[in-house]
């Protein structure tokens, strides 16, 4: 699990900073547009592509059905902590 810090910015915006290598492993570079999907207490980041709207609809359908299961899985086990 990667832990990152947030940074307060002007207005009602909070920035989340990720190490460059983390985003690059997802195919995301500085200045790229990304899709962000919020599900329960998790965020899904992915680069914007031509097929993103279809993928996003499918992802939202799956996560709306299995949200509680994914939330519990994201918590990990006691051994992971």
SULWO-V972355 format. One record per residue. N is the residue number from 1. PHI is phi in radians with two decimals (* if undefined). NEAR is the number of other ideal C-beta (glycine too) atoms within 12 Angstrom. D_LAST is the distance of its C-alpha to the last C-alpha in whole Angstrom. Layout:
<<N,PHI,NEAR,D_LAST> <N,PHI,NEAR,D_LAST>>
This chain:
<<1,*,11,10> <2,-1.72,15,12> <3,-1.88,10,13> <4,-2.21,16,16> <5,-1.84,12,18> <6,-1.72,12,21> <7,-2.37,12,25> <8,-1.24,11,28> <9,-2.17,11,31> <10,-1.09,8,34> <11,1.26,7,35> <12,-1.83,7,32> <13,-1.97,10,30> <14,-2.12,13,27> <15,-1.59,14,26> <16,-2.02,20,23> <17,-1.83,16,23> <18,-1.98,23,21> <19,-1.07,15,21> <20,-0.94,13,25> <21,-1.13,11,23> <22,-1.15,18,21> <23,-1.21,22,24> <24,-1.08,14,26> <25,-1.14,15,24> <26,-1.66,21,25> <27,1.41,14,28> <28,-1.93,23,28> <29,-2.03,16,30> <30,-0.98,11,31> <31,1.56,9,34> <32,-1.24,17,33> <33,-1.49,14,33> <34,-2.25,23,30> <35,-1.55,24,29> <36,-2.13,18,26> <37,-2.00,25,26> <38,-1.68,16,24> <39,-2.35,25,22> <40,1.01,19,21> <41,-1.91,15,18> <42,-2.23,22,18> <43,-2.05,19,20> <44,-1.97,25,22> <45,-1.95,27,24> <46,-2.70,22,26> <47,-1.13,22,30> <48,-1.29,19,33> <49,-2.34,17,35> <50,-1.02,8,38> <51,-1.56,14,36> <52,-0.91,21,34> <53,-1.02,14,35> <54,-1.19,13,35> <55,-1.13,19,32> <56,-1.11,23,31> <57,-1.07,15,33> <58,-1.13,16,31> <59,-1.09,27,28> <60,-1.08,20,28> <61,-1.12,15,30> <62,-1.12,17,27> <63,-1.20,25,25> <64,-1.17,17,27> <65,-1.37,13,27> <66,-1.93,18,24> <67,-0.92,22,22> <68,-1.13,16,20> <69,-1.14,16,19> <70,-1.11,20,17> <71,-1.09,15,16> <72,-1.16,14,14> <73,-1.11,17,13> <74,-1.15,20,12> <75,-1.20,16,9> <76,1.33,11,8> <77,-1.83,10,7> <78,-1.06,6,5> <79,-1.15,5,6> <80,-1.31,9,4> <81,-1.54,7,0>>
